Amino acid sequence: MAHLDRIRAVFRSSLNLAPDAEVDGLAYRAIPQWDSLAHMTLVAALEDEFDIMIDTDDVLDLSSFDKAVALLEKHGVVTAG
C-alpha cells in the first residue's frame, strides 16, 4: 500500500470516517469528528503506523491532512503515490 493510502487509512480509522471518505485537504475541526481527543488518537495512530515519534511542536502543528503528509516526509516517510 502506498504511503499516502496508509495515511488516508489512518485518518479514516482515527476519525471514525467511512472507508471511502475523502480526507485529502481535511483540516482540524473542519468536521465534528476531528476534535482534540480524536487529534491525539490520530497522532498515536500515525506514530504506530509509521514507527515514528511526533514531538509536541509537531502535534500542535498537525492541523490538516497536508501537514500530516509534510510531517511524515520530515520523518523520512516517502509519501509519493
MMTF fields as JSON, N, C-alpha, C and O atoms, coordinates in Angstrom:
{
  "mmtfVersion": "1.0.0",
  "mmtfProducer": "UNKNOWN",
  "numBonds": 323,
  "numAtoms": 324,
  "numGroups": 81,
  "numChains": 1,
  "numModels": 1,
  "chainsPerModel": [1],
  "groupsPerChain": [81],
  "chainIdList": ["A"],
  "bondAtomList": [4, 2, 8, 6, 12, 10, 16, 14, 20, 18, 24, 22, 28, 26, 32, 30, 36, 34, 40, 38, 44, 42, 48, 46, 52, 50, 56, 54, 60, 58, 64, 62, 68, 66, 72, 70, 76, 74, 80, 78, 84, 82, 88, 86, 92, 90, 96, 94, 100, 98, 104, 102, 108, 106, 112, 110, 116, 114, 120, 118, 124, 122, 128, 126, 132, 130, 136, 134, 140, 138, 144, 142, 148, 146, 152, 150, 156, 154, 160, 158, 164, 162, 168, 166, 172, 170, 176, 174, 180, 178, 184, 182, 188, 186, 192, 190, 196, 194, 200, 198, 204, 202, 208, 206, 212, 210, 216, 214, 220, 218, 224, 222, 228, 226, 232, 230, 236, 234, 240, 238, 244, 242, 248, 246, 252, 250, 256, 254, 260, 258, 264, 262, 268, 266, 272, 270, 276, 274, 280, 278, 284, 282, 288, 286, 292, 290, 296, 294, 300, 298, 304, 302, 308, 306, 312, 310, 316, 314, 320, 318],
  "bondOrderList": [1, 1, 1, 1, 1, 1, 1, 1, 1, 1, 1, 1, 1, 1, 1, 1, 1, 1, 1, 1, 1, 1, 1, 1, 1, 1, 1, 1, 1, 1, 1, 1, 1, 1, 1, 1, 1, 1, 1, 1, 1, 1, 1, 1, 1, 1, 1, 1, 1, 1, 1, 1, 1, 1, 1, 1, 1, 1, 1, 1, 1, 1, 1, 1, 1, 1, 1, 1, 1, 1, 1, 1, 1, 1, 1, 1, 1, 1, 1, 1],
  "groupList": [{"groupName": "MET", "atomNameList": ["N", "CA", "C", "O"], "elementList": ["N", "C", "C", "O"], "formalChargeList": [0, 0, 0, 0], "bondAtomList": [1, 0, 2, 1, 3, 2], "bondOrderList": [1, 1, 2], "singleLetterCode": "M", "chemCompType": "L-PEPTIDE LINKING"}, {"groupName": "ALA", "atomNameList": ["N", "CA", "C", "O"], "elementList": ["N", "C", "C", "O"], "formalChargeList": [0, 0, 0, 0], "bondAtomList": [1, 0, 2, 1, 3, 2], "bondOrderList": [1, 1, 2], "singleLetterCode": "A", "chemCompType": "L-PEPTIDE LINKING"}, {"groupName": "HIS", "atomNameList": ["N", "CA", "C", "O"], "elementList": ["N", "C", "C", "O"], "formalChargeList": [0, 0, 0, 0], "bondAtomList": [1, 0, 2, 1, 3, 2], "bondOrderList": [1, 1, 2], "singleLetterCode": "H", "chemCompType": "L-PEPTIDE LINKING"}, {"groupName": "LEU", "atomNameList": ["N", "CA", "C", "O"], "elementList": ["N", "C", "C", "O"], "formalChargeList": [0, 0, 0, 0], "bondAtomList": [1, 0, 2, 1, 3, 2], "bondOrderList": [1, 1, 2], "singleLetterCode": "L", "chemCompType": "L-PEPTIDE LINKING"}, {"groupName": "ASP", "atomNameList": ["N", "CA", "C", "O"], "elementList": ["N", "C", "C", "O"], "formalChargeList": [0, 0, 0, 0], "bondAtomList": [1, 0, 2, 1, 3, 2], "bondOrderList": [1, 1, 2], "singleLetterCode": "D", "chemCompType": "L-PEPTIDE LINKING"}, {"groupName": "ARG", "atomNameList": ["N", "CA", "C", "O"], "elementList": ["N", "C", "C", "O"], "formalChargeList": [0, 0, 0, 0], "bondAtomList": [1, 0, 2, 1, 3, 2], "bondOrderList": [1, 1, 2], "singleLetterCode": "R", "chemCompType": "L-PEPTIDE LINKING"}, {"groupName": "ILE", "atomNameList": ["N", "CA", "C", "O"], "elementList": ["N", "C", "C", "O"], "formalChargeList": [0, 0, 0, 0], "bondAtomList": [1, 0, 2, 1, 3, 2], "bondOrderList": [1, 1, 2], "singleLetterCode": "I", "chemCompType": "L-PEPTIDE LINKING"}, {"groupName": "VAL", "atomNameList": ["N", "CA", "C", "O"], "elementList": ["N", "C", "C", "O"], "formalChargeList": [0, 0, 0, 0], "bondAtomList": [1, 0, 2, 1, 3, 2], "bondOrderList": [1, 1, 2], "singleLetterCode": "V", "chemCompType": "L-PEPTIDE LINKING"}, {"groupName": "PHE", "atomNameList": ["N", "CA", "C", "O"], "elementList": ["N", "C", "C", "O"], "formalChargeList": [0, 0, 0, 0], "bondAtomList": [1, 0, 2, 1, 3, 2], "bondOrderList": [1, 1, 2], "singleLetterCode": "F", "chemCompType": "L-PEPTIDE LINKING"}, {"groupName": "SER", "atomNameList": ["N", "CA", "C", "O"], "elementList": ["N", "C", "C", "O"], "formalChargeList": [0, 0, 0, 0], "bondAtomList": [1, 0, 2, 1, 3, 2], "bondOrderList": [1, 1, 2], "singleLetterCode": "S", "chemCompType": "L-PEPTIDE LINKING"}, {"groupName": "ASN", "atomNameList": ["N", "CA", "C", "O"], "elementList": ["N", "C", "C", "O"], "formalChargeList": [0, 0, 0, 0], "bondAtomList": [1, 0, 2, 1, 3, 2], "bondOrderList": [1, 1, 2], "singleLetterCode": "N", "chemCompType": "L-PEPTIDE LINKING"}, {"groupName": "PRO", "atomNameList": ["N", "CA", "C", "O"], "elementList": ["N", "C", "C", "O"], "formalChargeList": [0, 0, 0, 0], "bondAtomList": [1, 0, 2, 1, 3, 2], "bondOrderList": [1, 1, 2], "singleLetterCode": "P", "chemCompType": "L-PEPTIDE LINKING"}, {"groupName": "GLU", "atomNameList": ["N", "CA", "C", "O"], "elementList": ["N", "C", "C", "O"], "formalChargeList": [0, 0, 0, 0], "bondAtomList": [1, 0, 2, 1, 3, 2], "bondOrderList": [1, 1, 2], "singleLetterCode": "E", "chemCompType": "L-PEPTIDE LINKING"}, {"groupName": "GLY", "atomNameList": ["N", "CA", "C", "O"], "elementList": ["N", "C", "C", "O"], "formalChargeList": [0, 0, 0, 0], "bondAtomList": [1, 0, 2, 1, 3, 2], "bondOrderList": [1, 1, 2], "singleLetterCode": "G", "chemCompType": "PEPTIDE LINKING"}, {"groupName": "TYR", "atomNameList": ["N", "CA", "C", "O"], "elementList": ["N", "C", "C", "O"], "formalChargeList": [0, 0, 0, 0], "bondAtomList": [1, 0, 2, 1, 3, 2], "bondOrderList": [1, 1, 2], "singleLetterCode": "Y", "chemCompType": "L-PEPTIDE LINKING"}, {"groupName": "GLN", "atomNameList": ["N", "CA", "C", "O"], "elementList": ["N", "C", "C", "O"], "formalChargeList": [0, 0, 0, 0], "bondAtomList": [1, 0, 2, 1, 3, 2], "bondOrderList": [1, 1, 2], "singleLetterCode": "Q", "chemCompType": "L-PEPTIDE LINKING"}, {"groupName": "TRP", "atomNameList": ["N", "CA", "C", "O"], "elementList": ["N", "C", "C", "O"], "formalChargeList": [0, 0, 0, 0], "bondAtomList": [1, 0, 2, 1, 3, 2], "bondOrderList": [1, 1, 2], "singleLetterCode": "W", "chemCompType": "L-PEPTIDE LINKING"}, {"groupName": "THR", "atomNameList": ["N", "CA", "C", "O"], "elementList": ["N", "C", "C", "O"], "formalChargeList": [0, 0, 0, 0], "bondAtomList": [1, 0, 2, 1, 3, 2], "bondOrderList": [1, 1, 2], "singleLetterCode": "T", "chemCompType": "L-PEPTIDE LINKING"}, {"groupName": "LYS", "atomNameList": ["N", "CA", "C", "O"], "elementList": ["N", "C", "C", "O"], "formalChargeList": [0, 0, 0, 0], "bondAtomList": [1, 0, 2, 1, 3, 2], "bondOrderList": [1, 1, 2], "singleLetterCode": "K", "chemCompType": "L-PEPTIDE LINKING"}],
  "groupTypeList": [0, 1, 2, 3, 4, 5, 6, 5, 1, 7, 8, 5, 9, 9, 3, 10, 3, 1, 11, 4, 1, 12, 7, 4, 13, 3, 1, 14, 5, 1, 6, 11, 15, 16, 4, 9, 3, 1, 2, 0, 17, 3, 7, 1, 1, 3, 12, 4, 12, 8, 4, 6, 0, 6, 4, 17, 4, 4, 7, 3, 4, 3, 9, 9, 8, 4, 18, 1, 7, 1, 3, 3, 12, 18, 2, 13, 7, 7, 17, 1, 13],
  "groupIdList": [1, 2, 3, 4, 5, 6, 7, 8, 9, 10, 11, 12, 13, 14, 15, 16, 17, 18, 19, 20, 21, 22, 23, 24, 25, 26, 27, 28, 29, 30, 31, 32, 33, 34, 35, 36, 37, 38, 39, 40, 41, 42, 43, 44, 45, 46, 47, 48, 49, 50, 51, 52, 53, 54, 55, 56, 57, 58, 59, 60, 61, 62, 63, 64, 65, 66, 67, 68, 69, 70, 71, 72, 73, 74, 75, 76, 77, 78, 79, 80, 81],
  "secStructList": [7, 7, 2, 2, 2, 2, 2, 2, 2, 2, 2, 2, 2, 2, 6, 6, 7, 7, 6, 6, 7, 7, 7, 6, 6, 7, 5, 6, 6, 1, 1, 6, 6, 7, 1, 2, 2, 2, 2, 2, 2, 2, 2, 2, 2, 2, 2, 2, 2, 2, 6, 7, 7, 7, 7, 2, 2, 2, 2, 2, 2, 7, 7, 5, 2, 2, 2, 2, 2, 2, 2, 2, 2, 2, 6, 6, 7, 7, 7, 7, 7],
  "xCoordList": [0.853, 0.0, 0.896, 1.848, 0.585, 1.36, 1.222, 0.215, 2.25, 2.241, 1.054, 0.464, 0.688, -0.474, -1.741, -2.579, -1.882, -3.051, -3.032, -4.078, -1.84, -1.725, -2.102, -2.778, -1.665, -2.02, -3.531, -4.158, -4.107, -5.57, -6.294, -7.273, -5.818, -6.451, -6.371, -7.333, -5.229, -5.067, -6.052, -6.699, -6.168, -7.12, -8.54, -9.269, -8.926, -10.297, -10.573, -11.63, -9.644, -9.815, -9.851, -10.742, -8.888, -8.782, -9.968, -10.375, -10.516, -11.621, -12.984, -14.005, -12.987, -14.227, -15.003, -16.208, -14.299, -14.914, -15.159, -14.589, -16.009, -16.29, -15.003, -14.134, -14.882, -13.668, -13.349, -12.198, -14.354, -14.128, -14.221, -14.276, -14.237, -14.35, -13.139, -12.007, -13.384, -12.309, -11.631, -12.287, -10.344, -9.613, -8.531, -8.029, -8.166, -7.173, -7.717, -8.857, -6.909, -7.34, -8.116, -8.485, -8.367, -9.111, -8.314, -7.096, -9.005, -8.349, -8.938, -10.094, -8.109, -8.515, -9.778, -9.877, -10.731, -12.026, -12.904, -13.932, -12.522, -13.362, -14.575, -15.6, -14.44, -15.545, -15.69, -14.705, -16.892, -17.093, -16.24, -15.86, -15.938, -15.176, -13.744, -13.147, -13.182, -11.781, -11.729, -11.51, -11.937, -11.839, -10.494, -9.659, -10.295, -8.991, -8.683, -7.531, -9.683, -9.459, -9.088, -8.146, -9.836, -9.543, -8.17, -7.49, -7.77, -6.455, -5.346, -4.4, -5.467, -4.452, -4.487, -3.447, -5.675, -5.811, -5.126, -4.436, -5.322, -4.701, -3.181, -2.487, -2.67, -1.22, -0.653, 0.346, -1.292, -0.824, -0.883, 0.018, -1.934, -2.074, -1.007, -0.47, -0.702, 0.369, 1.709, 2.509, 1.958, 3.205, 3.307, 4.364, 2.219, 2.223, 2.391, 3.188, 1.635, 1.645, 3.011, 3.454, 3.678, 4.927, 6.157, 7.261, 5.976, 7.083, 7.939, 9.157, 7.266, 7.935, 7.478, 6.508, 8.185, 7.761, 7.53, 8.419, 6.336, 5.988, 6.146, 5.527, 6.982, 7.211, 6.057, 5.213, 6.038, 4.921, 4.652, 3.497, 5.703, 5.511, 4.806, 3.931, 5.19, 4.568, 3.133, 2.274, 2.873, 1.498, 0.602, -0.505, 1.092, 0.322, 0.188, -0.812, 1.185, 1.188, 0.412, 0.117, 0.084, -0.59, -2.07, -2.938, -2.329, -3.66, -4.412, -5.498, -3.836, -4.511, -3.883, -2.826, -4.562, -4.018, -2.68, -1.715, -2.627, -1.4, -0.245, 0.896, -0.542, 0.507, 0.991, 2.177, 0.09, 0.48, 1.422, 2.418, 1.102, 1.966, 3.348, 4.36, 3.395, 4.679, 5.454, 6.672, 4.762, 5.397, 6.024, 7.151, 5.301, 5.844, 7.025, 7.978, 6.974, 8.124, 9.343, 10.462, 9.117, 10.208, 10.824, 12.016, 9.998, 10.469, 11.003, 11.298, 11.127, 11.731, 10.773, 11.197, 9.472, 8.478, 8.226, 7.771, 8.518, 8.311, 6.824, 6.25, 6.196, 4.742, 4.268, 3.06, 5.148, 4.716, 3.849, 4.161, 2.745, 1.871, 0.836, 0.018],
  "yCoordList": [-1.184, 0.0, 1.244, 1.332, 2.185, 3.42, 4.196, 4.09, 4.975, 5.721, 6.659, 6.77, 7.34, 8.238, 7.462, 7.937, 6.272, 5.443, 5.022, 4.953, 4.741, 4.383, 5.566, 5.392, 6.771, 7.969, 8.176, 8.459, 8.035, 8.18, 7.175, 7.519, 5.949, 4.901, 5.238, 5.02, 5.769, 6.166, 7.289, 7.256, 8.272, 9.367, 8.828, 9.172, 7.982, 7.448, 6.64, 6.785, 5.805, 4.973, 5.816, 5.648, 6.716, 7.525, 8.461, 8.749, 8.932, 9.892, 9.223, 9.9, 7.89, 7.118, 7.547, 7.792, 7.634, 8.009, 6.756, 5.697, 6.894, 5.793, 5.402, 6.245, 4.123, 3.656, 4.4, 4.416, 5.013, 5.738, 7.26, 7.995, 7.725, 9.168, 9.909, 9.435, 11.061, 11.9, 12.631, 13.372, 12.432, 13.085, 14.04, 14.852, 13.958, 14.888, 16.304, 16.588, 17.175, 18.549, 18.778, 19.912, 17.714, 17.84, 18.651, 18.502, 19.514, 20.354, 20.095, 19.697, 20.332, 20.156, 20.96, 22.138, 20.301, 20.879, 21.25, 21.903, 20.85, 21.087, 20.159, 20.438, 19.058, 18.118, 17.855, 17.928, 17.554, 17.331, 16.195, 16.235, 15.19, 14.04, 14.405, 13.731, 15.453, 15.79, 16.844, 18.029, 16.372, 17.234, 16.961, 16.232, 17.536, 17.407, 15.961, 15.534, 15.214, 13.815, 12.981, 12.19, 13.166, 12.448, 12.851, 12.046, 14.08, 14.551, 13.718, 13.307, 13.476, 12.682, 11.221, 10.569, 10.723, 9.366, 9.285, 8.312, 10.314, 10.373, 10.411, 9.696, 11.224, 11.319, 9.955, 9.501, 9.314, 7.998, 6.973, 6.145, 7.027, 6.074, 6.307, 5.35, 7.563, 7.859, 7.37, 6.808, 7.58, 7.1, 5.585, 5.055, 4.89, 3.427, 2.923, 2.021, 3.508, 3.042, 3.219, 2.366, 4.334, 4.648, 4.527, 4.879, 4.031, 3.794, 5.05, 5.026, 6.143, 7.423, 7.973, 7.491, 8.982, 9.725, 11.167, 11.806, 11.669, 13.035, 13.925, 13.681, 14.964, 15.826, 16.819, 16.983, 17.459, 18.32, 19.428, 19.696, 20.074, 21.147, 20.633, 21.305, 19.442, 18.87, 18.432, 18.53, 17.953, 17.593, 18.822, 18.745, 19.951, 21.189, 21.713, 22.346, 21.453, 21.948, 21.042, 21.44, 19.843, 18.883, 19.285, 18.732, 20.24, 20.834, 20.48, 21.003, 19.593, 19.198, 17.907, 17.471, 17.32, 16.14, 16.499, 15.741, 17.65, 18.064, 18.243, 17.899, 18.783, 18.95, 17.577, 17.401, 16.618, 15.265, 14.658, 14.028, 14.85, 14.346, 14.983, 14.287, 16.309, 17.018, 16.534, 16.364, 16.317, 15.83, 14.459, 14.208, 13.586, 12.243, 12.305, 11.538, 13.209, 13.381, 13.837, 13.386, 14.734, 15.211, 14.048, 14.058, 13.053, 11.884, 10.794, 9.688, 11.1, 10.149, 9.174, 8.232, 9.386, 8.521, 9.092, 10.228, 8.313, 8.756, 8.627, 7.549, 9.728, 9.702, 9.726, 9.759, 9.712, 9.74, 8.509, 7.388, 8.771, 7.657, 7.431, 6.53],
  "zCoordList": [0.0, 0.0, 0.0, 0.775, -0.86, -0.933, 0.377, 1.077, 0.688, 1.95, 2.068, 3.143, 0.977, 1.053, 1.386, 2.152, 0.814, 1.132, 2.596, 3.24, 3.119, 4.538, 5.424, 6.438, 5.044, 5.812, 5.766, 6.787, 4.582, 4.45, 5.339, 6.0, 5.354, 6.162, 7.648, 8.385, 8.094, 9.498, 9.828, 10.874, 8.951, 9.174, 9.291, 10.221, 8.343, 8.348, 9.602, 10.218, 9.978, 11.162, 12.435, 13.267, 12.584, 13.806, 13.987, 15.113, 12.879, 12.943, 12.748, 12.62, 12.727, 12.563, 11.326, 11.388, 10.207, 8.939, 8.102, 8.365, 7.1, 6.178, 5.445, 5.226, 5.067, 4.394, 3.1, 2.663, 2.487, 1.231, 1.405, 0.419, 2.647, 2.909, 2.345, 2.447, 1.757, 1.216, 2.373, 3.105, 2.542, 3.631, 3.137, 3.915, 1.864, 1.318, 1.496, 1.129, 2.052, 2.254, 3.54, 3.848, 4.292, 5.541, 6.552, 6.652, 7.304, 8.301, 9.685, 9.827, 10.698, 12.095, 12.383, 12.041, 13.012, 13.381, 12.192, 12.372, 10.982, 9.805, 9.831, 9.209, 10.557, 10.741, 12.238, 12.974, 12.694, 14.141, 14.709, 15.879, 13.896, 14.378, 14.762, 15.602, 14.167, 14.443, 15.539, 15.287, 16.759, 17.936, 18.62, 18.085, 19.78, 20.438, 20.841, 20.759, 21.269, 21.634, 20.405, 20.442, 19.327, 18.083, 17.542, 16.904, 17.795, 17.341, 17.988, 17.317, 19.276, 19.967, 19.507, 19.411, 19.228, 18.676, 17.321, 17.018, 16.514, 15.192, 15.305, 14.582, 16.191, 16.389, 16.793, 16.235, 17.759, 18.218, 17.088, 16.952, 16.283, 15.181, 14.109, 13.552, 13.823, 12.862, 13.395, 12.645, 14.683, 15.281, 15.176, 14.832, 15.469, 15.41, 13.981, 13.723, 13.054, 11.664, 11.011, 10.241, 11.322, 10.639, 11.533, 11.118, 12.76, 13.688, 13.87, 13.692, 14.228, 14.469, 15.817, 16.402, 16.296, 17.478, 17.042, 16.478, 17.308, 16.924, 18.153, 19.189, 18.032, 19.19, 19.38, 18.499, 20.518, 20.914, 19.907, 19.576, 19.416, 18.436, 17.188, 16.641, 16.738, 15.55, 15.827, 14.951, 17.029, 17.399, 17.277, 16.746, 17.774, 17.719, 16.294, 15.954, 15.47, 14.09, 13.135, 12.008, 13.572, 12.701, 12.575, 13.251, 11.709, 11.63, 10.357, 10.105, 9.558, 8.318, 7.786, 8.243, 6.818, 6.148, 5.498, 5.596, 4.838, 4.156, 5.137, 4.828, 6.32, 7.344, 7.818, 8.098, 7.907, 8.308, 7.276, 7.631, 5.993, 4.931, 5.041, 4.96, 5.225, 5.346, 6.574, 6.514, 7.668, 8.887, 8.661, 9.087, 7.999, 7.73, 6.784, 6.928, 5.819, 4.922, 5.73, 5.484, 6.695, 7.559, 8.35, 8.655, 8.676, 9.425, 8.51, 8.964, 7.226, 6.289, 5.654, 4.984, 5.855, 5.21, 3.818, 3.683, 2.795, 1.414, 1.111, 1.26, 0.685, 0.533, -0.911, -1.146, -1.865, -3.273, -3.554, -3.152, -4.265, -4.658, -3.715, -3.901]
}
